[in-house]
Amino acid sequence: MKREIPIYGFGVTYEHANRLIESYKRLTGNTLIPVDQEKDAVKALFYAPFILLSHGTQENPVLNYGNEAALTLWEMDWDTFTHTPSSQTAEPMLQSTREEFLKQVRTHGFAKGYSGVRISKTGRRFMIIDVVLWNLIDESGEYHGQAAMFERFEYLH
């Protein structure tokens, strides 16, 4: 298996960036970033005007990518973020709702419209709104995890 080497400063490989873009396009029929930005996908995704994150294929999936907006929202640096199980980004009592949404994605490839409470590293609670979640599948059909994108969130008191 070829080892993917992260691009310095953006924390993602070219392969993973392209997988995020192409899986989203293939499953939803929409573009994640403008086509003219795809040649510099790594930078475009990292500085995108939306929150973007993904996790791998482990039994309890660990986050493997977060763009600048995601790192800021969860109040984590790259190393902390990419060693955090994605289930730990939701409050324990709300993980069953999150799991039901993940099941829809596993069945259909993607789902839209999820909203739920998340918690940052410092304990700050926020509602993520109208989330799109999709499977990361390469051109040969191999499953690489899931990704989520959303633009709206609200801090809770």
N, C-alpha and C positions, 0 to 999 in steps of 0.2 A: 504494500500500500504506500502510495506517495505521501510524504509528509508535507503538509501545508505550512508555509512560513508566514507569520503575520507581517503585515506592512507596518514598519515603524511609525508610531504616532497615531495610527488609526485602528490598531488591534484586530484587523481582519485580513484574511488572505484574498487575493483576487478571485480565487475559486469560490470562496464563501460569498463574497459580494455578488458575483454573477449568479450564484445559486439562489440568493435572496431575491434578486431581480427577476430571473427567469421563472422560478417557481411561482412567484406572485403573478406574473403575467400569464403563465400557462393556466393557473387555477382560477384566477379571478377575471381574466380578460382585460385587466387594467394595468397601467404602468406605475411602477413604484417611484421612479424618478423620470424626468424628461429624457427622451431618447438621445438628445444631443449631449447629455451628461453621462451616458453609460460608458463612454470611453475612459472616463475618470471616475468609475463607479465607487471605488474605495473612499475617495474624498467626498464625493457627492452624498453617499449614504451617511458618512460620519457627521457631516454638517447639515443634513437634511432638516427641513422645518417641521419635522414630526418625530415622535419617539419610535425607535426601532430597536428590537432586541430579539435574540434567538437563543434556543437551547439545543443541546445534543440529544443523543439517543440512549443515555444511561437509564437504568431502572427508575431512579429518581433524577430526572434530567437536570443537568447543571447548565447555567447560562454560559454561552460561549461568545456572545456578541452583544454589545450595547453601543449605540451611537452617542454622540456628545449629549444630546437631549436626555437620553435614558440614564446615562451616568449621573447627570445633574439631578434629575428627578429622584432617583434612588439614593442620592448622596453617597456614591461610592466611587472609588478609583477603579481603573481597569482590572487590576489584579483581584481586588475583593469581589467585584461584580462577576468576573468569569470563574470564580470558585464558589459561587452561591447556587444552591439548588433552586430552580425556578419556583418550586412549591413554597419556599421560604419568603417569597416576595408578597404572598397573600397572608392575611390574618388566618390563624388556624381554624376559626369557626366558619370561615367563608371558603375553605378549600374544597368542600363538596360541590359548591356551585361552580367553581373554577374547573373541577374535574369533569363535570357534565359538559361544559363547553368544549374542553379538550377532546372528549369522546366524539362530539359532533365533527370536529376537525379530523380526527382519525378516520371516521367513516366517510366523510364527503370531501376531504382534501383541504377545505377551508371553511370558515364561518365568519359572519359579520355581526356587528351590533352588540357585542358583549360589553357589559359594564360591571365593575366590581371594585372593591376596596383593596388597596395595596398599602404596603408599609415600607418606608425607607430605612436605611441603616440606622438612622438616629431615632427611629420610632415615629416619624411624621407620617400620618395617615392621609391617603388621598384616594379619590375615586377616579378610576380610568374609565373613559366614556367612548362608546362606539368603536370598540377594538376590532380589527381584522386579524384573524389568526390563520396561518396556513402551514401546510407541510412543506418541508424543504426536500425536494426530490430532484436529483440530477437528471441529465439527459438520458441516462441509461435506466432510469426508474428506481435508482437506489435511494432509500430514505435516509436523511441526514438530521432529522429533528424537526422543530417547528419554529416559526417566527411570528412576531406580533408587531403591529403598527397601529398607532393612534395619534391623533392630534390634540384631543381634548382631555383635560383632567381638572379636578377641583380638589384643593386642599380641604380637609375636614378638621373641625375644631375638637 
